[in-house]
């Protein structure tokens, strides 16, 4: 009979003089959380969810409620025995996915906990950050996928997507129930709906089915400001509303700004329900303790899909293994409970090993540029045409306007301390010199850090009576990206430093000055063209420059893992979606109802929404089966039929395009229609993931037990044998044989022909060359990889399985050959 349990908790002290400054800690102790408790504690029946069980955790059952209460009592008892009342504050009890709680206490108390009987690990809390429409048509959803689910009126019906993000703006048209068929109850979902403390109205409306917020760690850390961050699920940032509407926003919502309609916005699964778990805040991001509590609650409540457009700000303080920390361990519990998890890959691209999502049980999503591009042009009177970006109307046709530079139209030269070239403060300029002209401004670092915005440049120019404005970028740093911003007057951002120099040279030549440098007369002229209409490119998709890249790492010493990440590519650049009127995440969209922003944050909810469509059609599929269907049916070709390209920086810091690899896009760009009917899936469950952990060299078995409460009784022989729809061998010596198992999820028997190809440095062979699989049955096959020559780099290839009934299954293969 087992009397102990594993738990995780965060501890916080309200520092007494004899202690160091209180901090938040996440601690694991012996025992099992609800999701994996198989019985053994006297008086409490088993609550574990079996990996192959179609039934989800029933958090309302007396058995689960009783065991949850037992765990929380043990948490309180442990703290009460160790510390005097008032010297600590417990924040959360984690009971469902990991067993533990969150507490604020001093480093000295944390050290006491670390040595207390039954305590497994003590981890100081760390922060997370946000990883900051047209795409349904680009992905083929209205014609290829939604009809199979009963049309957009039923696409995602009764599937619940949980969003751990910055909250939601519930009054946005993307989330309202006006003019829609009524939403009935979803009996399996048990989440709460908080009430707005100001209006006393519920945040829920049927479409939004749950709304809660988690801020105890932020409050304990002293960074939470209720007047700015909102002590409710209300989105004070914009990010959460944006991601929710990408995945599950209503269809056909007009995107209007400054009198222009940019198109109709729609979520991937427009009838899916939205469950909000706010744990991110506008100024400081969030804390893992709050995020873990939000995930734990979401799974308890019964969500089907979890979207995480969030990643760690830095590595954990104590954990060395990327797969084992309270955050990833919680997500492993979520997947065991049958929840599909989509997480943003990170925005650290295009540099290698820049991912912030590592674990095999998570679908890690990279960001693509879709087929829309926005361009604009400034035409000088000398005939030069300077390209730039700007979602703006044109100046009057066939008319040019005088160009005046911000530095030359100041009321007082002493105001240079305000960075006047940013054009953020209309009061420092001479309106008489600007009225009726085009104002030239400079793009400084203030625009990068958010203290200046293009929106404010537009408002400054408008207040001064300018007909338009030009922003010149003179210096570009690697990783800097420029997105077009909608403005109400003619405006353009010239992003190419060489083009900006051409403009500056023209201006200086055409602007005579006296001996003091004061302008005698402004004679340079130009006009701004219309930048409102997008140009559709066949060279889409491309991997966005900011999208984080592999190889994946297994520890924070950056040792490479035998696991491909990212998993898949989805649109994440220039995405129009809902915005919060309170939103401050993007200063260019302050006070607006929509925003067009970029990031892997935008890519992840595309996959979450498409996963909801798959879950609707195949309700009994496991999270691994859904992920497999998305990956094996993805494409590595763009719309013109050429290999997908990736944005990259060359030595001159200029952007160029190179042929993308699986380290850029995983298996490829998502193809939703094909994913609905993949033919075969590579399935995996909790035991398989444990086997992967136990087989990965360098991972301490005690660390595995600390976070999973499972001994290493099962190994895979080699971590590359985890049954994923990709094969990665980071250190291939001589020859290695990898095994995979596929399951036929189609309705009929099918014969598959197997072929494989690889770059010359590594030989590849697949066996058997063909196999017939009955509906619902599984078959194994092997892939043999052998080093031909040592190149010091990865070789890329693929295994292709062509079915007699038209199914095509493709998995990427990667191997880095070594002599020993």
NUVO-875029 format. One line per 8 residues: number of its first residue (from 1); their letters; for each residue x, z, y of C-alpha. Coordinates in steps of 0.25 Angstrom, whole numbers, plus 5000, padded with zeros to 4 digits. Example, Ala and Ser with C-alpha at 12.3 -4.5 7.8 and 13.67 -1.06 7.14 Angstrom:
% NUVO-875029
1	AS	5049:5031:4982 | 5055:5029:4996 .
***
This chain:
% NUVO-875029
1	XXXXXXXX	5000:5000:5000 | 5006:4996:5014 | 5003:5005:5025 | 5012:4999:5036 | 5010:4986:5044 | 5017:4976:5053 | 5013:4976:5067 | 5018:4971:5080 .
9	XXXXXXXX	5016:4978:5093 | 5021:4977:5107 | 5025:4991:5114 | 5025:4994:5128 | 5030:5008:5135 | 5026:5012:5149 | 5040:5017:5151 | 5043:5031:5152 .
17	XXXXXXXX	5056:5035:5159 | 5064:5037:5147 | 5061:5023:5141 | 5065:5009:5145 | 5056:4999:5152 | 5044:4997:5143 | 5042:4983:5136 | 5033:4976:5127 .
25	XXXXXXXX	5037:4976:5112 | 5031:4969:5100 | 5033:4976:5087 | 5030:4974:5073 | 5028:4985:5062 | 5025:4985:5048 | 5012:4980:5043 | 5003:4967:5042 .
33	XXXXXXXX	4994:4962:5053 | 4980:4958:5050 | 4983:4943:5047 | 4993:4947:5036 | 4988:4961:5031 | 4986:4959:5016 | 4982:4974:5013 | 4989:4986:5008 .
41	XXXXXXXX	4986:4996:5020 | 4977:5007:5014 | 4963:5005:5019 | 4964:4991:5025 | 4961:4978:5018 | 4969:4965:5019 | 4967:4956:5032 | 4977:4945:5029 .
49	XXXXXXXX	4974:4931:5032 | 4979:4922:5020 | 4986:4909:5025 | 4977:4900:5016 | 4964:4907:5020 | 4954:4899:5029 | 4948:4912:5034 | 4954:4918:5047 .
57	XXXXXXXX	4956:4932:5050 | 4943:4940:5052 | 4947:4949:5063 | 4933:4955:5063 | 4933:4960:5049 | 4933:4975:5046 | 4946:4973:5038 | 4954:4967:5049 .
65	XXXXXXXX	4948:4976:5060 | 4952:4988:5052 | 4966:4984:5049 | 4968:4979:5063 | 4964:4993:5068 | 4974:4999:5058 | 4985:4991:5063 | 4982:4995:5078 .
73	XXXXXXXX	4982:5010:5074 | 4995:5009:5067 | 5001:5002:5080 | 4996:5013:5088 | 5001:5024:5078 | 5015:5018:5078 | 5016:5019:5093 | 5010:5032:5094 .
81	XXXXXXXX	5019:5038:5084 | 5032:5032:5091 | 5029:5034:5106 | 5022:5044:5115 | 5009:5039:5121 | 5010:5033:5134 | 5024:5027:5132 | 5019:5014:5126 .
89	XXXXXXXX	5007:5005:5127 | 5002:4997:5116 | 4998:4983:5120 | 4992:4976:5108 | 4991:4978:5093 | 4994:4965:5085 | 4986:4966:5072 | 4982:4953:5068 .
97	XXXXXXXX	4994:4943:5067 | 5005:4953:5069 | 5003:4968:5067 | 5007:4976:5080 | 5005:4979:5094 | 5010:4978:5108 | 5016:4990:5116 | 5024:4992:5129 .
105	XXXXXXXX	5035:5002:5127 | 5050:5005:5130 | 5062:4998:5123 | 5065:5012:5118 | 5051:5013:5112 | 5053:4999:5106 | 5066:5004:5100 | 5058:5016:5093 .
113	XXXXXXXX	5048:5006:5088 | 5058:4997:5082 | 5063:5008:5073 | 5050:5014:5070 | 5046:5013:5055 | 5037:5001:5052 | 5041:4994:5065 | 5046:4980:5062 .
121	XXXXXXXX	5050:4974:5075 | 5049:4977:5090 | 5050:4965:5099 | 5050:4966:5114 | 5039:4957:5120 | 5042:4944:5126 | 5035:4934:5135 | 5029:4921:5133 .
129	XXXXXXXX	5026:4909:5143 | 5016:4897:5144 | 5022:4884:5139 | 5017:4876:5150 | 4966:4831:5149 | 4972:4819:5143 | 4978:4823:5130 | 4965:4823:5121 .
137	XXXXXXXX	4964:4808:5123 | 4980:4806:5121 | 4978:4814:5108 | 4966:4806:5103 | 4957:4818:5102 | 4944:4812:5108 | 4944:4800:5098 | 4952:4805:5087 .
145	XXXXXXXX	4950:4819:5085 | 4938:4825:5092 | 4928:4816:5085 | 4932:4822:5071 | 4928:4835:5077 | 4914:4831:5082 | 4919:4825:5095 | 4925:4833:5107 .
153	XXXXXXXX	4912:4841:5107 | 4917:4848:5094 | 4932:4846:5095 | 4937:4860:5091 | 4924:4866:5090 | 4924:4881:5086 | 4940:4881:5085 | 4946:4893:5093 .
161	XXXXXXXX	4959:4890:5100 | 4966:4903:5105 | 4975:4901:5118 | 4985:4912:5120 | 4988:4908:5135 | 4985:4911:5149 | 4970:4913:5148 | 4959:4903:5152 .
169	XXXXXXXX	4951:4899:5164 | 4937:4899:5157 | 4930:4892:5169 | 4937:4879:5167 | 4929:4867:5163 | 4938:4865:5150 | 4933:4879:5145 | 4918:4880:5150 .
177	XXXXXXXX	4906:4877:5141 | 4898:4870:5152 | 4892:4857:5146 | 4897:4859:5132 | 4890:4862:5119 | 4889:4877:5118 | 4900:4884:5110 | 4895:4893:5099 .
185	XXXXXXXX	4902:4905:5094 | 4915:4905:5085 | 4912:4916:5075 | 4926:4917:5070 | 4932:4919:5084 | 4931:4934:5088 | 4939:4933:5102 | 4935:4941:5114 .
193	XXXXXXXX	4931:4936:5128 | 4936:4944:5139 | 4928:4945:5152 | 4934:4940:5166 | 4936:4953:5173 | 4932:4947:5186 | 4920:4939:5182 | 4916:4947:5170 .
201	XXXXXXXX	4913:4934:5163 | 4918:4931:5149 | 4930:4921:5148 | 4923:4915:5136 | 4912:4904:5136 | 4911:4899:5121 | 4922:4888:5124 | 4932:4900:5127 .
209	XXXXXXXX	4929:4909:5115 | 4939:4920:5118 | 4947:4925:5130 | 4956:4937:5130 | 4969:4941:5137 | 4982:4948:5133 | 4991:4955:5143 | 4994:4969:5139 .
217	XXXXXXXX	5009:4965:5137 | 5009:4958:5151 | 5003:4970:5157 | 5013:4980:5150 | 5024:4971:5155 | 5019:4973:5169 | 5017:4958:5172 | 5002:4956:5171 .
225	XXXXXXXX	4995:4955:5185 | 4980:4954:5182 | 4977:4948:5196 | 4986:4936:5192 | 4986:4936:5177 | 4971:4940:5175 | 4968:4951:5166 | 4958:4942:5158 .
233	XXXXXXXX	4959:4928:5150 | 4958:4921:5163 | 4969:4910:5165 | 4978:4914:5177 | 4988:4903:5173 | 4981:4890:5169 | 4989:4888:5156 | 4979:4895:5147 .
241	XXXXXXXX	4968:4886:5152 | 4976:4874:5151 | 4980:4876:5136 | 4966:4880:5132 | 4960:4867:5138 | 4970:4858:5132 | 4966:4864:5118 | 4952:4866:5119 .
249	XXXXXXXX	4946:4863:5133 | 4933:4855:5134 | 4934:4840:5134 | 4931:4831:5146 | 4935:4840:5157 | 4938:4833:5170 | 4952:4836:5176 | 4950:4835:5191 .
257	XXXXXXXX	4960:4838:5202 | 4961:4834:5216 | 4949:4825:5214 | 4955:4817:5203 | 4951:4817:5188 | 4963:4817:5179 | 4955:4815:5166 | 4947:4824:5157 .
265	XXXXXXXX	4953:4836:5150 | 4950:4841:5136 | 4955:4850:5126 | 4960:4846:5112 | 4948:4853:5105 | 4938:4854:5116 | 4927:4862:5108 | 4938:4872:5103 .
273	XXXXXXXX	4936:4887:5108 | 4946:4893:5117 | 4951:4908:5114 | 4959:4913:5126 | 4970:4923:5124 | 4977:4925:5137 | 4991:4931:5136 | 4999:4922:5146 .
281	XXXXXXXX	4999:4925:5161 | 5003:4917:5173 | 5015:4924:5178 | 5022:4930:5166 | 5018:4922:5154 | 5015:4932:5143 | 5020:4942:5133 | 5021:4940:5118 .
289	XXXXXXXX	5014:4953:5116 | 5001:4948:5123 | 5002:4934:5117 | 5003:4940:5103 | 4991:4949:5106 | 4984:4936:5110 | 4987:4929:5098 | 4984:4940:5089 .
297	XXXXXXXX	4970:4941:5096 | 4968:4926:5095 | 4970:4926:5080 | 4961:4939:5078 | 4950:4932:5086 | 4950:4920:5077 | 4956:4908:5085 | 4959:4895:5077 .
305	XXXXXXXX	4970:4890:5086 | 4980:4897:5095 | 4987:4890:5106 | 5000:4896:5112 | 5005:4888:5124 | 5015:4900:5126 | 5029:4903:5121 | 5039:4914:5122 .
313	XXXXXXXX	5047:4915:5135 | 5059:4920:5127 | 5063:4924:5113 | 5058:4937:5108 | 5068:4949:5111 | 5071:4953:5096 | 5066:4942:5087 | 5076:4931:5083 .
321	XXXXXXXX	5067:4922:5075 | 5058:4913:5082 | 5047:4913:5072 | 5046:4929:5071 | 5041:4936:5083 | 5028:4943:5087 | 5023:4930:5093 | 5026:4920:5082 .
329	XXXXXXXX	5022:4931:5071 | 5009:4932:5078 | 5007:4917:5077 | 5011:4917:5062 | 4999:4927:5060 | 4990:4918:5068 | 4993:4906:5059 | 4991:4915:5047 .
337	XXXXXXXX	4978:4918:5052 | 4975:4903:5053 | 4977:4901:5068 | 4984:4888:5072 | 4994:4891:5083 | 4999:4880:5093 | 5011:4884:5102 | 5018:4877:5113 .
345	XXXXXXXX	5032:4873:5110 | 5038:4877:5123 | 5042:4870:5136 | 5057:4871:5134 | 5060:4856:5131 | 5066:4847:5130 | 5077:4856:5125 | 5079:4859:5110 .
353	XXXXXXXX	5075:4872:5104 | 5066:4875:5116 | 5053:4878:5108 | 5046:4892:5109 | 5037:4890:5097 | 5044:4891:5084 | 5036:4895:5072 | 5030:4886:5061 .
361	XXXXXXXX	5016:4893:5061 | 5015:4888:5076 | 5012:4874:5080 | 5022:4871:5091 | 5018:4861:5101 | 5027:4852:5109 | 5022:4845:5122 | 5020:4830:5124 .
369	XXXXXXXX	5018:4821:5135 | 5005:4813:5133 | 5002:4799:5138 | 4999:4802:5152 | 5009:4801:5163 | 5007:4803:5178 | 5016:4795:5188 | 5016:4793:5203 .
377	XXXXXXXX	5024:4786:5213 | 5029:4788:5227 | 5031:4774:5234 | 5041:4774:5245 | 5040:4764:5257 | 5053:4758:5253 | 5046:4753:5240 | 5053:4764:5231 .
385	XXXXXXXX	5043:4770:5220 | 5046:4784:5216 | 5039:4789:5203 | 5034:4803:5202 | 5022:4811:5197 | 5010:4816:5205 | 4995:4817:5201 | 4990:4812:5215 .
393	XXXXXXXX	4983:4802:5222 | 4991:4791:5230 | 4993:4790:5245 | 4985:4779:5251 | 4987:4765:5245 | 4997:4756:5253 | 5001:4767:5263 | 5014:4774:5264 .
401	XXXXXXXX	5016:4788:5270 | 5028:4795:5277 | 5036:4804:5268 | 5040:4817:5274 | 5049:4827:5267 | 5045:4842:5267 | 5059:4847:5273 | 5057:4837:5285 .
409	XXXXXXXX	5043:4842:5289 | 5045:4857:5289 | 5039:4865:5301 | 5052:4874:5301 | 5065:4872:5294 | 5065:4887:5291 | 5054:4886:5280 | 5064:4879:5271 .
417	XXXXXXXX	5064:4893:5264 | 5050:4889:5258 | 5056:4877:5251 | 5048:4868:5259 | 5051:4855:5251 | 5042:4861:5240 | 5030:4858:5250 | 5023:4871:5246 .
425	XXXXXXXX	5020:4877:5260 | 5012:4867:5270 | 5015:4877:5281 | 5030:4874:5282 | 5028:4859:5285 | 5025:4851:5297 | 5011:4845:5294 | 5012:4835:5306 .
433	XXXXXXXX	5024:4828:5299 | 5017:4828:5285 | 5003:4824:5288 | 5000:4810:5282 | 5014:4809:5276 | 5020:4812:5262 | 5027:4825:5260 | 5040:4825:5252 .
441	XXXXXXXX	5043:4838:5245 | 5053:4843:5235 | 5051:4848:5221 | 5059:4861:5220 | 5061:4872:5209 | 5049:4878:5215 | 5040:4868:5208 | 5046:4872:5195 .
449	XXXXXXXX	5045:4887:5196 | 5030:4885:5201 | 5032:4891:5215 | 5029:4877:5221 | 5019:4867:5216 | 5015:4852:5218 | 5001:4856:5220 | 5006:4864:5232 .
457	XXXXXXXX	5014:4852:5237 | 5001:4844:5237 | 4994:4855:5245 | 5005:4856:5255 | 5005:4841:5257 | 4990:4841:5258 | 4990:4853:5268 | 5000:4845:5277 .
465	XXXXXXXX	4992:4832:5277 | 5002:4825:5269 | 4997:4812:5261 | 5005:4816:5249 | 5018:4823:5244 | 5030:4819:5236 | 5038:4830:5228 | 5053:4826:5225 .
473	XXXXXXXX	5060:4832:5213 | 5075:4831:5216 | 5080:4839:5204 | 5075:4840:5190 | 5079:4850:5179 | 5078:4847:5164 | 5065:4853:5159 | 5058:4851:5173 .
481	XXXXXXXX	5045:4843:5171 | 5036:4837:5182 | 5021:4836:5179 | 5012:4828:5189 | 5003:4837:5197 | 4989:4833:5202 | 4988:4834:5218 | 4978:4830:5228 .
489	XXXXXXXX	4986:4822:5237 | 4996:4811:5234 | 5009:4817:5228 | 5021:4814:5219 | 5032:4822:5212 | 5044:4814:5211 | 5051:4820:5198 | 5063:4810:5197 .
497	XXXXXXXX	5074:4816:5206 | 5080:4802:5208 | 5067:4797:5213 | 5066:4809:5222 | 5080:4806:5228 | 5075:4792:5231 | 5063:4797:5239 | 5072:4807:5246 .
505	XXXXXXXX	5082:4796:5249 | 5071:4787:5255 | 5066:4798:5263 | 5079:4802:5269 | 5082:4788:5273 | 5069:4785:5279 | 5068:4799:5287 | 5078:4798:5299 .
513	XXXXXXXX	5083:4812:5304 | 5089:4817:5317 | 5103:4824:5318 | 5096:4837:5314 | 5090:4831:5301 | 5076:4832:5307 | 5067:4820:5303 | 5065:4810:5314 .
521	XXXXXXXX	5054:4802:5307 | 5048:4800:5293 | 5049:4786:5289 | 5049:4786:5274 | 5036:4782:5267 | 5029:4782:5254 | 5016:4783:5246 | 5012:4790:5233 .
529	XXXXXXXX	5004:4783:5222 | 4993:4788:5213 | 4997:4797:5202 | 4984:4801:5197 | 4983:4792:5185 | 4991:4794:5172 | 4999:4783:5165 | 4997:4783:5150 .
537	XXXXXXXX	5010:4781:5142 | 5011:4776:5128 | 5024:4784:5127 | 5016:4797:5124 | 5018:4807:5119 | 5031:4811:5123 | 5037:4825:5121 | 5037:4832:5135 .
545	XXXXXXXX	5051:4836:5140 | 5047:4851:5141 | 5042:4852:5127 | 5050:4862:5119 | 5059:4856:5108 | 5064:4859:5094 | 5072:4862:5086 | 5064:4875:5082 .
553	XXXXXXXX	5072:4888:5081 | 5071:4899:5071 | 5078:4910:5080 | 5082:4912:5095 | 5096:4909:5091 | 5090:4895:5091 | 5093:4892:5076 | 5084:4880:5072 .
561	XXXXXXXX	5072:4882:5063 | 5068:4874:5051 | 5055:4871:5058 | 5051:4860:5067 | 5046:4864:5081 | 5038:4859:5089 | 5027:4855:5079 | 5019:4845:5087 .
569	XXXXXXXX	5018:4838:5100 | 5006:4838:5109 | 5003:4834:5124 | 5009:4844:5133 | 5012:4837:5146 | 5003:4835:5158 | 4991:4841:5151 | 4978:4842:5160 .
577	XXXXXXXX	4970:4854:5156 | 4962:4866:5162 | 4968:4875:5172 | 4965:4889:5177 | 4961:4890:5192 | 4970:4902:5192 | 4981:4895:5185 | 4995:4896:5190 .
585	XXXXXXXX	5003:4891:5179 | 5005:4878:5186 | 5005:4879:5201 | 5001:4864:5203 | 4988:4867:5197 | 4984:4880:5204 | 4969:4881:5206 | 4966:4869:5198 .
593	XXXXXXXX	4957:4867:5186 | 4966:4858:5178 | 4981:4857:5176 | 4990:4846:5170 | 5002:4854:5165 | 5013:4852:5154 | 5019:4860:5143 | 5019:4863:5128 .
601	XXXXXXXX	5008:4873:5133 | 4999:4861:5134 | 5004:4855:5121 | 5000:4867:5112 | 4985:4867:5116 | 4984:4852:5112 | 4988:4856:5098 | 4979:4869:5098 .
609	XXXXXXXX	4967:4860:5102 | 4970:4850:5091 | 4973:4860:5081 | 4959:4865:5084 | 4953:4852:5081 | 4961:4852:5067 | 4955:4866:5065 | 4941:4861:5068 .
617	XXXXXXXX	4942:4850:5058 | 4950:4858:5047 | 4946:4872:5049 | 4954:4877:5037 | 4967:4871:5040 | 4978:4881:5042 | 4986:4882:5055 | 4998:4875:5047 .
625	XXXXXXXX	4989:4864:5043 | 4984:4861:5057 | 4998:4861:5062 | 5002:4852:5050 | 4991:4842:5054 | 4995:4841:5068 | 5010:4839:5065 | 5009:4829:5053 .
633	XXXXXXXX	5000:4820:5060 | 5007:4820:5074 | 5014:4808:5079 | 5029:4805:5083 | 5025:4792:5090 | 5020:4790:5105 | 5008:4782:5108 | 5016:4769:5109 .
641	XXXXXXXX	5021:4771:5094 | 5035:4776:5098 | 5042:4789:5094 | 5038:4800:5104 | 5048:4803:5115 | 5052:4816:5121 | 5056:4819:5135 | 5070:4824:5136 .
649	XXXXXXXX	5081:4826:5147 | 5093:4818:5147 | 5107:4823:5153 | 5103:4818:5167 | 5090:4828:5167 | 5081:4816:5167 | 5070:4815:5157 | 5071:4805:5146 .
657	XXXXXXXX	5064:4802:5133 | 5070:4803:5119 | 5064:4801:5105 | 5057:4814:5101 | 5060:4822:5089 | 5052:4833:5081 | 5059:4843:5090 | 5051:4837:5101 .
665	XXXXXXXX	5038:4835:5095 | 5038:4842:5081 | 5030:4833:5072 | 5025:4824:5084 | 5013:4822:5093 | 5000:4828:5089 | 4990:4818:5084 | 4976:4825:5083 .
673	XXXXXXXX	4968:4815:5075 | 4978:4813:5064 | 4980:4829:5063 | 4965:4830:5060 | 4968:4823:5047 | 4982:4825:5043 | 4981:4822:5028 | 4991:4833:5024 .
681	XXXXXXXX	4995:4846:5030 | 5008:4855:5029 | 5001:4869:5027 | 5008:4882:5029 | 5004:4897:5030 | 5009:4911:5033 | 5017:4912:5020 | 5024:4899:5023 .
689	XXXXXXXX	5028:4903:5037 | 5033:4916:5031 | 5041:4908:5021 | 5047:4900:5033 | 5051:4913:5040 | 5057:4919:5027 | 5065:4906:5024 | 5070:4904:5038 .
697	XXXXXXXX	5085:4908:5039 | 5089:4919:5049 | 5075:4925:5049 | 5076:4940:5045 | 5065:4943:5034 | 5063:4956:5041 | 5059:4949:5054 | 5049:4941:5046 .
705	XXXXXXXX	5043:4953:5040 | 5042:4960:5053 | 5034:4949:5059 | 5026:4945:5046 | 5026:4957:5038 | 5029:4948:5026 | 5042:4948:5017 | 5049:4935:5014 .
713	XXXXXXXX	5044:4933:5000 | 5042:4918:5002 | 5052:4908:5007 | 5052:4893:5009 | 5066:4890:5004 | 5069:4884:5018 | 5061:4885:5031 | 5059:4870:5031 .
721	XXXXXXXX	5050:4872:5019 | 5039:4878:5028 | 5028:4868:5026 | 5027:4863:5040 | 5024:4848:5044 | 5039:4846:5048 | 5052:4848:5041 | 5064:4854:5049 .
729	XXXXXXXX	5078:4858:5043 | 5087:4863:5054 | 5099:4864:5045 | 5099:4854:5034 | 5111:4854:5024 | 5112:4844:5013 | 5098:4843:5007 | 5085:4851:5009 .
737	XXXXXXXX	5072:4849:5002 | 5060:4853:5010 | 5046:4855:5004 | 5032:4853:5011 | 5018:4854:5006 | 5006:4846:5011 | 4991:4848:5009 | 4981:4836:5009 .
745	XXXXXXXX	4971:4840:5019 | 4963:4827:5018 | 4951:4825:5010 | 4957:4816:5000 | 4969:4814:4991 | 4980:4806:4998 | 4994:4801:4993 | 5005:4802:5003 .
753	XXXXXXXX	5018:4794:5004 | 5030:4802:5009 | 5041:4796:5017 | 5052:4802:5025 | 5062:4798:5035 | 5074:4805:5043 | 5085:4802:5052 | 5097:4797:5045 .
761	XXXXXXXX	5105:4811:5045 | 5095:4817:5035 | 5090:4811:5023 | 5075:4814:5019 | 5067:4812:5007 | 5052:4816:5004 | 5047:4819:4990 | 5037:4815:4984 .
769	XXXXXXXX	5036:4801:4990 | 5021:4802:4989 | 5011:4812:4985 | 4996:4812:4983 | 4989:4825:4988 | 4974:4828:4985 | 4965:4833:4996 | 4968:4848:4998 .
777	XXXXXXXX	4981:4848:4989 | 4995:4850:4993 | 5008:4844:4989 | 5023:4847:4991 | 5034:4837:4995 | 5048:4838:4998 | 5057:4833:5009 | 5072:4832:5006 .
785	XXXXXXXX	5082:4831:5018 | 5097:4829:5016 | 5108:4828:5026 | 5115:4814:5028 | 5123:4817:5040 | 5125:4829:5049 | 5121:4825:5063 | 5119:4839:5070 .
793	XXXXXXXX	5105:4835:5074 | 5091:4835:5067 | 5087:4822:5060 | 5072:4819:5061 | 5063:4813:5051 | 5049:4814:5045 | 5041:4814:5032 | 5029:4805:5032 .
801	XXXXXXXX	5017:4806:5022 | 5008:4794:5022 | 4994:4796:5015 | 4986:4786:5007 | 4974:4789:5016 | 4981:4787:5029 | 4987:4801:5032 | 5001:4802:5038 .
809	XXXXXXXX	5008:4815:5038 | 5022:4816:5045 | 5031:4828:5046 | 5044:4828:5054 | 5058:4831:5047 | 5070:4837:5054 | 5083:4841:5049 | 5097:4844:5054 .
817	XXXX	5108:4841:5044 | 5120:4850:5042 | 5132:4849:5033 | 5131:4863:5029 .
***
